[in-house]
Amino acid sequence: MTFLAVVSVIAGIMFGVGAIAAVYRIIRGPSILDRALATDVLLAIAICGLGAEMAINKHIDTLVVMLVLAMFAVVGSISIARFMAKEDAS
Amino acid sequence: MSAAEIAVGLLILVSAFLSMAAGIGIVRFPDVLTRLHAATKPQVLGLAAVLVAIIVQVPTWGVLTTAVLVMTFQLLTQPMTAHMLGRAAYRTDHVRRDLLIEDDLDRDIAEHDQQ
């Protein structure tokens, strides 16, 4: 196995642990703010994973996907935080 | 195994470790504000590390400018998200006040109400 293959296995496990923890917080999260935050973290991990895959396999096919995700990641959390009323806080 | 390959591997490992740290952080920390603190690690430093790794692997001007654009948008939008989430958490009482050392915003709101 080459060095980058070993790195890709270790990084995949670490990304997986982070993503599973984020999904756990989305399911459990006591408030909707926790869920919005965990969704943001899941998206950030997905962006980092896309980039890591590109760097390991030496191509730039999904760089535009990273750009679009970085541009529009903000919409969901801000709309949840902005239109959250005090009564439906769960 | 060249020096560039080792650098790329280390940068990817940094990004993956920060992603794992953020996941563990949002599971273990007690309220929204502390989870916000944990969540920002892969969003900024992890993304920067992985973008540098891509630039090292494919060093062209198009890749460099797109990576700078991605980082710029992330740095512009993530503080807005954190600010709005923190504000909504404070206003809807999702803050563990017993864990706060000092609550400056509470004092400011009380002063504003007196006027």
N, CA and C atoms of all chains as a GROMACS GRO file, in nm:
protein
  615
    1MET      N    1   0.084  -0.121   0.000
    1MET     CA    2   0.000   0.000   0.000
    1MET      C    3   0.087   0.125   0.000
    2THR      N    4   0.047   0.220  -0.081
    2THR     CA    5   0.122   0.345  -0.081
    2THR      C    6   0.083   0.429   0.040
    3PHE      N    7   0.161   0.538   0.060
    3PHE     CA    8   0.138   0.625   0.176
    3PHE      C    9   0.000   0.688   0.170
    4LEU      N   10  -0.039   0.736   0.050
    4LEU     CA   11  -0.168   0.804   0.040
    4LEU      C   12  -0.285   0.708   0.058
    5ALA      N   13  -0.265   0.581   0.024
    5ALA     CA   14  -0.373   0.483   0.047
    5ALA      C   15  -0.397   0.463   0.196
    6VAL      N   16  -0.286   0.455   0.273
    6VAL     CA   17  -0.299   0.443   0.419
    6VAL      C   18  -0.367   0.567   0.476
    7VAL      N   19  -0.322   0.686   0.427
    7VAL     CA   20  -0.382   0.811   0.474
    7VAL      C   21  -0.532   0.814   0.444
    8SER      N   22  -0.570   0.766   0.325
    8SER     CA   23  -0.712   0.772   0.288
    8SER      C   24  -0.796   0.683   0.379
    9VAL      N   25  -0.742   0.567   0.420
    9VAL     CA   26  -0.818   0.479   0.510
    9VAL      C   27  -0.837   0.547   0.647
   10ILE      N   28  -0.725   0.601   0.703
   10ILE     CA   29  -0.734   0.665   0.835
   10ILE      C   30  -0.827   0.786   0.829
   11ALA      N   31  -0.812   0.868   0.724
   11ALA     CA   32  -0.896   0.987   0.711
   11ALA      C   33  -1.042   0.949   0.693
   12GLY      N   34  -1.066   0.841   0.618
   12GLY     CA   35  -1.204   0.796   0.600
   12GLY      C   36  -1.268   0.757   0.732
   13ILE      N   37  -1.192   0.686   0.817
   13ILE     CA   38  -1.246   0.649   0.948
   13ILE      C   39  -1.277   0.773   1.030
   14MET      N   40  -1.183   0.871   1.029
   14MET     CA   41  -1.205   0.993   1.108
   14MET      C   42  -1.324   1.072   1.057
   15PHE      N   43  -1.336   1.089   0.924
   15PHE     CA   44  -1.453   1.157   0.868
   15PHE      C   45  -1.582   1.084   0.905
   16GLY      N   46  -1.576   0.951   0.901
   16GLY     CA   47  -1.694   0.872   0.934
   16GLY      C   48  -1.738   0.892   1.078
   17VAL      N   49  -1.639   0.892   1.171
   17VAL     CA   50  -1.674   0.914   1.312
   17VAL      C   51  -1.739   1.051   1.330
   18GLY      N   52  -1.680   1.154   1.266
   18GLY     CA   53  -1.737   1.288   1.277
   18GLY      C   54  -1.878   1.294   1.222
   19ALA      N   55  -1.899   1.232   1.104
   19ALA     CA   56  -2.031   1.238   1.042
   19ALA      C   57  -2.135   1.162   1.124
   20ILE      N   58  -2.096   1.046   1.181
   20ILE     CA   59  -2.191   0.970   1.262
   20ILE      C   60  -2.227   1.047   1.388
   21ALA      N   61  -2.127   1.116   1.448
   21ALA     CA   62  -2.156   1.197   1.566
   21ALA      C   63  -2.252   1.310   1.531
   22ALA      N   64  -2.234   1.372   1.414
   22ALA     CA   65  -2.325   1.479   1.373
   22ALA      C   66  -2.466   1.426   1.351
   23VAL      N   67  -2.478   1.308   1.288
   23VAL     CA   68  -2.611   1.250   1.266
   23VAL      C   69  -2.678   1.217   1.399
   24TYR      N   70  -2.597   1.165   1.495
   24TYR     CA   71  -2.651   1.137   1.629
   24TYR      C   72  -2.708   1.264   1.691
   25ARG      N   73  -2.636   1.377   1.675
   25ARG     CA   74  -2.686   1.502   1.733
   25ARG      C   75  -2.809   1.552   1.658
   26ILE      N   76  -2.818   1.526   1.526
   26ILE     CA   77  -2.938   1.565   1.452
   26ILE      C   78  -3.058   1.487   1.505
   27ILE      N   79  -3.040   1.357   1.534
   27ILE     CA   80  -3.152   1.276   1.581
   27ILE      C   81  -3.189   1.313   1.723
   28ARG      N   82  -3.090   1.321   1.813
   28ARG     CA   83  -3.117   1.345   1.954
   28ARG      C   84  -3.152   1.488   1.986
   29GLY      N   85  -3.078   1.583   1.923
   29GLY     CA   86  -3.069   1.723   1.960
   29GLY      C   87  -3.188   1.778   2.034
   30PRO      N   88  -3.172   1.832   2.154
   30PRO     CA   89  -3.289   1.877   2.230
   30PRO      C   90  -3.365   1.989   2.160
   31SER      N   91  -3.297   2.080   2.094
   31SER     CA   92  -3.367   2.191   2.029
   31SER      C   93  -3.340   2.189   1.879
   32ILE      N   94  -3.421   2.267   1.806
   32ILE     CA   95  -3.402   2.272   1.661
   32ILE      C   96  -3.271   2.342   1.626
   33LEU      N   97  -3.221   2.427   1.719
   33LEU     CA   98  -3.093   2.494   1.693
   33LEU      C   99  -2.978   2.394   1.694
   34ASP      N  100  -2.986   2.295   1.786
   34ASP     CA  101  -2.883   2.191   1.786
   34ASP      C  102  -2.885   2.114   1.655
   35ARG      N  103  -3.006   2.090   1.603
   35ARG     CA  104  -3.014   2.014   1.477
   35ARG      C  105  -2.959   2.095   1.362
   36ALA      N  106  -2.991   2.227   1.358
   36ALA     CA  107  -2.936   2.311   1.250
   36ALA      C  108  -2.785   2.314   1.257
   37LEU      N  109  -2.732   2.326   1.379
   37LEU     CA  110  -2.586   2.329   1.397
   37LEU      C  111  -2.522   2.199   1.353
   38ALA      N  112  -2.584   2.086   1.391
   38ALA     CA  113  -2.528   1.957   1.354
   38ALA      C  114  -2.536   1.936   1.202
   39THR      N  115  -2.642   1.989   1.138
   39THR     CA  116  -2.650   1.980   0.992
   39THR      C  117  -2.537   2.058   0.927
   40ASP      N  118  -2.507   2.176   0.985
   40ASP     CA  119  -2.394   2.254   0.935
   40ASP      C  120  -2.263   2.177   0.945
   41VAL      N  121  -2.244   2.111   1.060
   41VAL     CA  122  -2.121   2.035   1.080
   41VAL      C  123  -2.113   1.920   0.980
   42LEU      N  124  -2.228   1.854   0.956
   42LEU     CA  125  -2.230   1.743   0.860
   42LEU      C  126  -2.192   1.793   0.720
   43LEU      N  127  -2.244   1.912   0.685
   43LEU     CA  128  -2.212   1.970   0.554
   43LEU      C  129  -2.065   2.005   0.545
   44ALA      N  130  -2.008   2.061   0.654
   44ALA     CA  131  -1.866   2.095   0.653
   44ALA      C  132  -1.781   1.969   0.637
   45ILE      N  133  -1.822   1.860   0.706
   45ILE     CA  134  -1.748   1.735   0.692
   45ILE      C  135  -1.758   1.682   0.550
   46ALA      N  136  -1.877   1.698   0.488
   46ALA     CA  137  -1.893   1.653   0.349
   46ALA      C  138  -1.803   1.732   0.256
   47ILE      N  139  -1.794   1.865   0.277
   47ILE     CA  140  -1.706   1.947   0.194
   47ILE      C  141  -1.561   1.902   0.210
   48CYS      N  142  -1.519   1.883   0.337
   48CYS     CA  143  -1.380   1.840   0.362
   48CYS      C  144  -1.355   1.702   0.300
   49GLY      N  145  -1.454   1.614   0.306
   49GLY     CA  146  -1.437   1.481   0.248
   49GLY      C  147  -1.423   1.486   0.098
   50LEU      N  148  -1.505   1.571   0.032
   50LEU     CA  149  -1.492   1.589  -0.113
   50LEU      C  150  -1.351   1.637  -0.148
   51GLY      N  151  -1.303   1.737  -0.073
   51GLY     CA  152  -1.171   1.791  -0.101
   51GLY      C  153  -1.062   1.688  -0.078
   52ALA      N  154  -1.074   1.610   0.028
   52ALA     CA  155  -0.973   1.508   0.056
   52ALA      C  156  -0.970   1.403  -0.055
   53GLU      N  157  -1.088   1.365  -0.103
   53GLU     CA  158  -1.092   1.267  -0.213
   53GLU      C  159  -1.025   1.322  -0.338
   54MET      N  160  -1.051   1.452  -0.367
   54MET     CA  161  -0.986   1.513  -0.484
   54MET      C  162  -0.835   1.516  -0.468
   55ALA      N  163  -0.787   1.553  -0.346
   55ALA     CA  164  -0.642   1.562  -0.326
   55ALA      C  165  -0.576   1.425  -0.334
   56ILE      N  166  -0.645   1.319  -0.286
   56ILE     CA  167  -0.585   1.186  -0.289
   56ILE      C  168  -0.580   1.134  -0.433
   57ASN      N  169  -0.691   1.149  -0.507
   57ASN     CA  170  -0.696   1.094  -0.643
   57ASN      C  171  -0.646   1.190  -0.750
   58LYS      N  172  -0.600   1.310  -0.709
   58LYS     CA  173  -0.536   1.404  -0.801
   58LYS      C  174  -0.626   1.445  -0.917
   59HIS      N  175  -0.749   1.483  -0.888
   59HIS     CA  176  -0.833   1.540  -0.993
   59HIS      C  177  -0.908   1.658  -0.934
   60ILE      N  178  -0.974   1.738  -1.020
   60ILE     CA  179  -1.046   1.855  -0.969
   60ILE      C  180  -1.189   1.856  -1.020
   61ASP      N  181  -1.249   1.739  -1.035
   61ASP     CA  182  -1.383   1.732  -1.094
   61ASP      C  183  -1.489   1.796  -1.005
   62THR      N  184  -1.476   1.783  -0.873
   62THR     CA  185  -1.582   1.830  -0.784
   62THR      C  186  -1.546   1.958  -0.711
   63LEU      N  187  -1.449   2.034  -0.763
   63LEU     CA  188  -1.414   2.161  -0.700
   63LEU      C  189  -1.531   2.260  -0.707
   64VAL      N  190  -1.607   2.253  -0.817
   64VAL     CA  191  -1.722   2.343  -0.832
   64VAL      C  192  -1.831   2.308  -0.730
   65VAL      N  193  -1.846   2.179  -0.701
   65VAL     CA  194  -1.943   2.137  -0.599
   65VAL      C  195  -1.906   2.196  -0.464
   66MET      N  196  -1.774   2.193  -0.432
   66MET     CA  197  -1.729   2.255  -0.308
   66MET      C  198  -1.763   2.403  -0.304
   67LEU      N  199  -1.743   2.471  -0.418
   67LEU     CA  200  -1.772   2.615  -0.425
   67LEU      C  201  -1.920   2.643  -0.398
   68VAL      N  202  -2.007   2.565  -0.464
   68VAL     CA  203  -2.151   2.589  -0.448
   68VAL      C  204  -2.195   2.557  -0.305
   69LEU      N  205  -2.142   2.448  -0.248
   69LEU     CA  206  -2.178   2.415  -0.109
   69LEU      C  207  -2.132   2.524  -0.013
   70ALA      N  208  -2.011   2.577  -0.035
   70ALA     CA  209  -1.961   2.683   0.053
   70ALA      C  210  -2.045   2.810   0.039
   71MET      N  211  -2.100   2.834  -0.082
   71MET     CA  212  -2.182   2.954  -0.101
   71MET      C  213  -2.317   2.941  -0.035
   72PHE      N  214  -2.381   2.823  -0.043
   72PHE     CA  215  -2.521   2.812  -0.002
   72PHE      C  216  -2.540   2.740   0.130
   73ALA      N  217  -2.430   2.706   0.199
   73ALA     CA  218  -2.444   2.640   0.329
   73ALA      C  219  -2.513   2.729   0.430
   74VAL      N  220  -2.504   2.859   0.407
   74VAL     CA  221  -2.550   2.955   0.507
   74VAL      C  222  -2.703   2.963   0.512
   75VAL      N  223  -2.771   2.926   0.403
   75VAL     CA  224  -2.914   2.957   0.391
   75VAL      C  225  -2.998   2.885   0.496
   76GLY      N  226  -2.973   2.754   0.511
   76GLY     CA  227  -3.058   2.674   0.598
   76GLY      C  228  -3.054   2.718   0.743
   77SER      N  229  -2.932   2.731   0.798
   77SER     CA  230  -2.920   2.765   0.940
   77SER      C  231  -2.975   2.904   0.969
   78ILE      N  232  -2.948   2.999   0.879
   78ILE     CA  233  -2.994   3.135   0.905
   78ILE      C  234  -3.145   3.142   0.898
   79SER      N  235  -3.206   3.071   0.803
   79SER     CA  236  -3.353   3.078   0.796
   79SER      C  237  -3.416   3.012   0.918
   80ILE      N  238  -3.357   2.900   0.966
   80ILE     CA  239  -3.409   2.838   1.088
   80ILE      C  240  -3.396   2.933   1.206
   81ALA      N  241  -3.276   2.995   1.222
   81ALA     CA  242  -3.254   3.082   1.337
   81ALA      C  243  -3.340   3.207   1.329
   82ARG      N  244  -3.363   3.256   1.207
   82ARG     CA  245  -3.435   3.383   1.191
   82ARG      C  246  -3.584   3.365   1.218
   83PHE      N  247  -3.641   3.255   1.171
   83PHE     CA  248  -3.787   3.240   1.178
   83PHE      C  249  -3.830   3.147   1.289
   84MET      N  250  -3.742   3.128   1.389
   84MET     CA  251  -3.777   3.042   1.501
   84MET      C  252  -3.855   3.124   1.603
   85ALA      N  253  -3.974   3.081   1.634
   85ALA     CA  254  -4.053   3.151   1.735
   85ALA      C  255  -4.029   3.088   1.871
   86LYS      N  256  -4.066   3.161   1.977
   86LYS     CA  257  -4.035   3.112   2.110
   86LYS      C  258  -4.112   2.985   2.145
   87GLU      N  259  -4.234   2.973   2.088
   87GLU     CA  260  -4.316   2.860   2.132
   87GLU      C  261  -4.275   2.729   2.066
   88ASP      N  262  -4.234   2.730   1.937
   88ASP     CA  263  -4.196   2.603   1.874
   88ASP      C  264  -4.045   2.585   1.883
   89ALA      N  265  -3.995   2.589   2.005
   89ALA     CA  266  -3.851   2.584   2.025
   89ALA      C  267  -3.795   2.443   2.029
   90SER      N  268  -3.877   2.342   2.014
   90SER     CA  269  -3.823   2.207   2.033
   90SER      C  270  -3.773   2.145   1.904
   91MET      N  271   0.751   0.783  -0.266
   91MET     CA  272   0.689   0.871  -0.167
   91MET      C  273   0.767   1.001  -0.160
   92SER      N  274   0.712   1.107  -0.221
   92SER     CA  275   0.784   1.235  -0.228
   92SER      C  276   0.742   1.325  -0.113
   93ALA      N  277   0.811   1.440  -0.104
   93ALA     CA  278   0.780   1.535   0.003
   93ALA      C  279   0.641   1.593  -0.013
   94ALA      N  280   0.602   1.620  -0.140
   94ALA     CA  281   0.468   1.675  -0.164
   94ALA      C  282   0.360   1.576  -0.120
   95GLU      N  283   0.386   1.447  -0.145
   95GLU     CA  284   0.287   1.345  -0.107
   95GLU      C  285   0.270   1.340   0.046
   96ILE      N  286   0.384   1.350   0.118
   96ILE     CA  287   0.377   1.348   0.264
   96ILE      C  288   0.301   1.470   0.314
   97ALA      N  289   0.328   1.588   0.252
   97ALA     CA  290   0.257   1.709   0.294
   97ALA      C  291   0.107   1.696   0.271
   98VAL      N  292   0.070   1.642   0.153
   98VAL     CA  293  -0.072   1.623   0.123
   98VAL      C  294  -0.137   1.529   0.224
   99GLY      N  295  -0.068   1.419   0.255
   99GLY     CA  296  -0.123   1.324   0.351
   99GLY      C  297  -0.143   1.386   0.487
  100LEU      N  298  -0.043   1.464   0.533
  100LEU     CA  299  -0.056   1.526   0.665
  100LEU      C  300  -0.170   1.628   0.667
  101LEU      N  301  -0.185   1.706   0.559
  101LEU     CA  302  -0.293   1.806   0.555
  101LEU      C  303  -0.430   1.738   0.558
  102ILE      N  304  -0.443   1.626   0.484
  102ILE     CA  305  -0.570   1.554   0.485
  102ILE      C  306  -0.598   1.497   0.623
  103LEU      N  307  -0.492   1.448   0.690
  103LEU     CA  308  -0.512   1.393   0.825
  103LEU      C  309  -0.553   1.503   0.923
  104VAL      N  310  -0.494   1.624   0.908
  104VAL     CA  311  -0.535   1.736   0.994
  104VAL      C  312  -0.684   1.765   0.975
  105SER      N  313  -0.727   1.772   0.848
  105SER     CA  314  -0.868   1.800   0.820
  105SER      C  315  -0.959   1.692   0.877
  106ALA      N  316  -0.920   1.565   0.859
  106ALA     CA  317  -1.004   1.456   0.910
  106ALA      C  318  -1.010   1.457   1.061
  107PHE      N  319  -0.895   1.487   1.126
  107PHE     CA  320  -0.895   1.491   1.273
  107PHE      C  321  -0.984   1.603   1.324
  108LEU      N  322  -0.980   1.720   1.255
  108LEU     CA  323  -1.066   1.831   1.301
  108LEU      C  324  -1.213   1.798   1.281
  109SER      N  325  -1.246   1.725   1.172
  109SER     CA  326  -1.385   1.683   1.152
  109SER      C  327  -1.430   1.590   1.264
  110MET      N  328  -1.343   1.496   1.300
  110MET     CA  329  -1.378   1.404   1.408
  110MET      C  330  -1.392   1.479   1.540
  111ALA      N  331  -1.301   1.577   1.564
  111ALA     CA  332  -1.309   1.654   1.688
  111ALA      C  333  -1.439   1.733   1.696
  112ALA      N  334  -1.482   1.789   1.582
  112ALA     CA  335  -1.608   1.863   1.583
  112ALA      C  336  -1.726   1.770   1.612
  113GLY      N  337  -1.725   1.650   1.551
  113GLY     CA  338  -1.833   1.556   1.577
  113GLY      C  339  -1.840   1.516   1.723
  114ILE      N  340  -1.724   1.483   1.782
  114ILE     CA  341  -1.722   1.446   1.923
  114ILE      C  342  -1.763   1.565   2.009
  115GLY      N  343  -1.720   1.687   1.968
  115GLY     CA  344  -1.754   1.805   2.044
  115GLY      C  345  -1.903   1.831   2.049
  116ILE      N  346  -1.972   1.820   1.933
  116ILE     CA  347  -2.115   1.850   1.936
  116ILE      C  348  -2.193   1.738   2.004
  117VAL      N  349  -2.135   1.621   2.022
  117VAL     CA  350  -2.205   1.519   2.100
  117VAL      C  351  -2.185   1.543   2.250
  118ARG      N  352  -2.064   1.584   2.290
  118ARG     CA  353  -2.034   1.586   2.433
  118ARG      C  354  -2.060   1.719   2.502
  119PHE      N  355  -2.063   1.832   2.427
  119PHE     CA  356  -2.078   1.960   2.494
  119PHE      C  357  -2.223   1.984   2.534
  120PRO      N  358  -2.248   2.064   2.640
  120PRO     CA  359  -2.380   2.065   2.702
  120PRO      C  360  -2.485   2.155   2.636
  121ASP      N  361  -2.450   2.267   2.574
  121ASP     CA  362  -2.556   2.354   2.521
  121ASP      C  363  -2.516   2.413   2.386
  122VAL      N  364  -2.606   2.493   2.328
  122VAL     CA  365  -2.587   2.536   2.189
  122VAL      C  366  -2.461   2.621   2.173
  123LEU      N  367  -2.435   2.709   2.271
  123LEU     CA  368  -2.320   2.800   2.255
  123LEU      C  369  -2.187   2.723   2.256
  124THR      N  370  -2.173   2.625   2.346
  124THR     CA  371  -2.048   2.549   2.348
  124THR      C  372  -2.037   2.459   2.226
  125ARG      N  373  -2.152   2.409   2.176
  125ARG     CA  374  -2.146   2.328   2.053
  125ARG      C  375  -2.108   2.413   1.934
  126LEU      N  376  -2.150   2.542   1.933
  126LEU     CA  377  -2.107   2.633   1.826
  126LEU      C  378  -1.955   2.644   1.824
  127HIS      N  379  -1.896   2.650   1.943
  127HIS     CA  380  -1.750   2.658   1.951
  127HIS      C  381  -1.684   2.534   1.889
  128ALA      N  382  -1.740   2.416   1.919
  128ALA     CA  383  -1.680   2.295   1.863
  128ALA      C  384  -1.704   2.285   1.713
  129ALA      N  385  -1.816   2.336   1.664
  129ALA     CA  386  -1.855   2.313   1.525
  129ALA      C  387  -1.769   2.388   1.427
  130THR      N  388  -1.702   2.496   1.469
  130THR     CA  389  -1.633   2.580   1.372
  130THR      C  390  -1.498   2.526   1.329
  131LYS      N  391  -1.451   2.416   1.393
  131LYS     CA  392  -1.316   2.369   1.360
  131LYS      C  393  -1.303   2.317   1.217
  132PRO      N  394  -1.383   2.221   1.171
  132PRO     CA  395  -1.364   2.176   1.033
  132PRO      C  396  -1.411   2.278   0.932
  133GLN      N  397  -1.498   2.371   0.975
  133GLN     CA  398  -1.552   2.466   0.879
  133GLN      C  399  -1.445   2.564   0.832
  134VAL      N  400  -1.346   2.594   0.914
  134VAL     CA  401  -1.244   2.691   0.874
  134VAL      C  402  -1.107   2.625   0.855
  135LEU      N  403  -1.048   2.573   0.964
  135LEU     CA  404  -0.912   2.521   0.951
  135LEU      C  405  -0.909   2.390   0.871
  136GLY      N  406  -1.010   2.304   0.890
  136GLY     CA  407  -1.014   2.180   0.814
  136GLY      C  408  -1.027   2.205   0.665
  137LEU      N  409  -1.116   2.300   0.629
  137LEU     CA  410  -1.134   2.332   0.488
  137LEU      C  411  -1.007   2.394   0.430
  138ALA      N  412  -0.941   2.483   0.508
  138ALA     CA  413  -0.818   2.544   0.460
  138ALA      C  414  -0.711   2.438   0.433
  139ALA      N  415  -0.697   2.341   0.525
  139ALA     CA  416  -0.596   2.236   0.508
  139ALA      C  417  -0.623   2.156   0.382
  140VAL      N  418  -0.750   2.119   0.360
  140VAL     CA  419  -0.780   2.034   0.246
  140VAL      C  420  -0.765   2.112   0.114
  141LEU      N  421  -0.794   2.243   0.117
  141LEU     CA  422  -0.775   2.323  -0.004
  141LEU      C  423  -0.626   2.337  -0.038
  142VAL      N  424  -0.542   2.355   0.065
  142VAL     CA  425  -0.397   2.359   0.039
  142VAL      C  426  -0.350   2.226  -0.019
  143ALA      N  427  -0.406   2.115   0.032
  143ALA     CA  428  -0.368   1.984  -0.022
  143ALA      C  429  -0.405   1.973  -0.169
  144ILE      N  430  -0.524   2.023  -0.208
  144ILE     CA  431  -0.563   2.018  -0.350
  144ILE      C  432  -0.470   2.103  -0.434
  145ILE      N  433  -0.434   2.223  -0.382
  145ILE     CA  434  -0.345   2.312  -0.458
  145ILE      C  435  -0.208   2.247  -0.477
  146VAL      N  436  -0.159   2.177  -0.372
  146VAL     CA  437  -0.028   2.109  -0.386
  146VAL      C  438  -0.037   1.998  -0.489
  147GLN      N  439  -0.150   1.924  -0.493
  147GLN     CA  440  -0.162   1.813  -0.586
  147GLN      C  441  -0.181   1.860  -0.730
  148VAL      N  442  -0.266   1.963  -0.752
  148VAL     CA  443  -0.295   2.012  -0.887
  148VAL      C  444  -0.261   2.160  -0.893
  149PRO      N  445  -0.132   2.198  -0.910
  149PRO     CA  446  -0.095   2.339  -0.900
  149PRO      C  447  -0.118   2.417  -1.029
  150THR      N  448  -0.245   2.456  -1.052
  150THR     CA  449  -0.273   2.545  -1.165
  150THR      C  450  -0.343   2.670  -1.113
  151TRP      N  451  -0.348   2.775  -1.196
  151TRP     CA  452  -0.407   2.901  -1.152
  151TRP      C  453  -0.558   2.887  -1.132
  152GLY      N  454  -0.621   2.807  -1.216
  152GLY     CA  455  -0.766   2.790  -1.202
  152GLY      C  456  -0.802   2.727  -1.068
  153VAL      N  457  -0.726   2.625  -1.027
  153VAL     CA  458  -0.751   2.560  -0.899
  153VAL      C  459  -0.726   2.658  -0.785
  154LEU      N  460  -0.617   2.735  -0.797
  154LEU     CA  461  -0.582   2.830  -0.689
  154LEU      C  462  -0.693   2.934  -0.670
  155THR      N  463  -0.742   2.993  -0.782
  155THR     CA  464  -0.844   3.097  -0.768
  155THR      C  465  -0.975   3.038  -0.714
  156THR      N  466  -1.012   2.917  -0.760
  156THR     CA  467  -1.135   2.856  -0.709
  156THR      C  468  -1.124   2.824  -0.560
  157ALA      N  469  -1.004   2.778  -0.519
  157ALA     CA  470  -0.986   2.748  -0.376
  157ALA      C  471  -0.995   2.875  -0.292
  158VAL      N  472  -0.937   2.985  -0.343
  158VAL     CA  473  -0.948   3.112  -0.270
  158VAL      C  474  -1.094   3.155  -0.260
  159LEU      N  475  -1.171   3.135  -0.369
  159LEU     CA  476  -1.314   3.169  -0.367
  159LEU      C  477  -1.388   3.086  -0.263
  160VAL      N  478  -1.363   2.954  -0.260
  160VAL     CA  479  -1.430   2.867  -0.163
  160VAL      C  480  -1.401   2.914  -0.021
  161MET      N  481  -1.273   2.941   0.008
  161MET     CA  482  -1.235   2.984   0.143
  161MET      C  483  -1.300   3.118   0.176
  162THR      N  484  -1.304   3.210   0.075
  162THR     CA  485  -1.364   3.341   0.101
  162THR      C  486  -1.512   3.328   0.137
  163PHE      N  487  -1.585   3.249   0.059
  163PHE     CA  488  -1.728   3.233   0.088
  163PHE      C  489  -1.748   3.169   0.224
  164GLN      N  490  -1.666   3.069   0.257
  164GLN     CA  491  -1.681   3.003   0.387
  164GLN      C  492  -1.653   3.102   0.500
  165LEU      N  493  -1.549   3.184   0.484
  165LEU     CA  494  -1.516   3.279   0.591
  165LEU      C  495  -1.619   3.391   0.598
  166LEU      N  496  -1.688   3.421   0.486
  166LEU     CA  497  -1.793   3.523   0.491
  166LEU      C  498  -1.918   3.470   0.558
  167THR      N  499  -1.957   3.345   0.527
  167THR     CA  500  -2.089   3.299   0.567
  167THR      C  501  -2.091   3.231   0.703
  168GLN      N  502  -1.982   3.164   0.744
  168GLN     CA  503  -1.989   3.091   0.871
  168GLN      C  504  -2.005   3.181   0.993
  169PRO      N  505  -1.938   3.298   1.002
  169PRO     CA  506  -1.966   3.387   1.116
  169PRO      C  507  -2.110   3.433   1.122
  170MET      N  508  -2.174   3.456   1.002
  170MET     CA  509  -2.316   3.493   1.003
  170MET      C  510  -2.399   3.381   1.064
  171THR      N  511  -2.374   3.258   1.022
  171THR     CA  512  -2.449   3.145   1.077
  171THR      C  513  -2.432   3.134   1.228
  172ALA      N  514  -2.304   3.144   1.273
  172ALA     CA  515  -2.279   3.129   1.416
  172ALA      C  516  -2.346   3.240   1.495
  173HIS      N  517  -2.341   3.362   1.439
  173HIS     CA  518  -2.402   3.475   1.508
  173HIS      C  519  -2.554   3.456   1.520
  174MET      N  520  -2.618   3.418   1.409
  174MET     CA  521  -2.765   3.403   1.412
  174MET      C  522  -2.806   3.289   1.504
  175LEU      N  523  -2.732   3.177   1.500
  175LEU     CA  524  -2.767   3.064   1.587
  175LEU      C  525  -2.748   3.101   1.734
  176GLY      N  526  -2.637   3.170   1.765
  176GLY     CA  527  -2.613   3.209   1.902
  176GLY      C  528  -2.718   3.307   1.953
  177ARG      N  529  -2.757   3.400   1.866
  177ARG     CA  530  -2.859   3.497   1.905
  177ARG      C  531  -2.993   3.428   1.930
  178ALA      N  532  -3.031   3.338   1.838
  178ALA     CA  533  -3.158   3.267   1.857
  178ALA      C  534  -3.154   3.179   1.982
  179ALA      N  535  -3.038   3.118   2.009
  179ALA     CA  536  -3.026   3.034   2.129
  179ALA      C  537  -3.042   3.118   2.254
  180TYR      N  538  -2.982   3.238   2.254
  180TYR     CA  539  -2.994   3.323   2.373
  180TYR      C  540  -3.137   3.370   2.391
  181ARG      N  541  -3.201   3.410   2.283
  181ARG     CA  542  -3.336   3.466   2.294
  181ARG      C  543  -3.439   3.362   2.331
  182THR      N  544  -3.414   3.235   2.297
  182THR     CA  545  -3.513   3.132   2.327
  182THR      C  546  -3.472   3.046   2.446
  183ASP      N  547  -3.374   3.096   2.526
  183ASP     CA  548  -3.336   3.029   2.651
  183ASP      C  549  -3.284   2.888   2.629
  184HIS      N  550  -3.201   2.870   2.527
  184HIS     CA  551  -3.132   2.742   2.514
  184HIS      C  552  -2.989   2.752   2.566
  185VAL      N  553  -2.967   2.846   2.659
  185VAL     CA  554  -2.834   2.867   2.715
  185VAL      C  555  -2.833   2.814   2.858
  186ARG      N  556  -2.730   2.736   2.892
  186ARG     CA  557  -2.715   2.689   3.030
  186ARG      C  558  -2.656   2.801   3.114
  187ARG      N  559  -2.743   2.879   3.178
  187ARG     CA  560  -2.693   2.996   3.250
  187ARG      C  561  -2.609   2.958   3.371
  188ASP      N  562  -2.629   2.838   3.424
  188ASP     CA  563  -2.547   2.798   3.539
  188ASP      C  564  -2.402   2.772   3.499
  189LEU      N  565  -2.376   2.754   3.369
  189LEU     CA  566  -2.239   2.729   3.325
  189LEU      C  567  -2.168   2.857   3.283
  190LEU      N  568  -2.242   2.969   3.272
  190LEU     CA  569  -2.179   3.093   3.230
  190LEU      C  570  -2.102   3.156   3.346
  191ILE      N  571  -1.981   3.204   3.317
  191ILE     CA  572  -1.905   3.276   3.421
  191ILE      C  573  -1.958   3.419   3.432
  192GLU      N  574  -1.977   3.483   3.317
  192GLU     CA  575  -2.033   3.618   3.319
  192GLU      C  576  -2.125   3.635   3.199
  193ASP      N  577  -2.239   3.702   3.220
  193ASP     CA  578  -2.339   3.720   3.114
  193ASP      C  579  -2.349   3.869   3.084
  194ASP      N  580  -2.266   3.917   2.990
  194ASP     CA  581  -2.266   4.059   2.958
  194ASP      C  582  -2.394   4.103   2.890
  195LEU      N  583  -2.449   4.016   2.805
  195LEU     CA  584  -2.568   4.054   2.730
  195LEU      C  585  -2.688   4.074   2.823
  196ASP      N  586  -2.696   3.991   2.928
  196ASP     CA  587  -2.805   4.005   3.024
  196ASP      C  588  -2.801   4.142   3.091
  197ARG      N  589  -2.680   4.184   3.130
  197ARG     CA  590  -2.664   4.315   3.193
  197ARG      C  591  -2.703   4.426   3.096
  198ASP      N  592  -2.662   4.414   2.969
  198ASP     CA  593  -2.696   4.517   2.872
  198ASP      C  594  -2.846   4.524   2.848
  199ILE      N  595  -2.911   4.407   2.841
  199ILE     CA  596  -3.056   4.407   2.820
  199ILE      C  597  -3.127   4.471   2.939
  200ALA      N  598  -3.078   4.443   3.061
  200ALA     CA  599  -3.139   4.502   3.180
  200ALA      C  600  -3.123   4.654   3.180
  201GLU      N  601  -3.004   4.701   3.141
  201GLU     CA  602  -2.982   4.846   3.132
  201GLU      C  603  -3.072   4.910   3.028
  202HIS      N  604  -3.089   4.840   2.916
  202HIS     CA  605  -3.174   4.894   2.810
  202HIS      C  606  -3.320   4.901   2.854
  203ASP      N  607  -3.362   4.802   2.933
  203ASP     CA  608  -3.501   4.800   2.978
  203ASP      C  609  -3.529   4.913   3.077
  204GLN      N  610  -3.426   4.953   3.152
  204GLN     CA  611  -3.447   5.059   3.250
  204GLN      C  612  -3.473   5.194   3.184
  205GLN      N  613  -3.417   5.213   3.063
  205GLN     CA  614  -3.428   5.345   3.000
  205GLN      C  615  -3.568   5.373   2.947
   0.00000   0.00000   0.00000
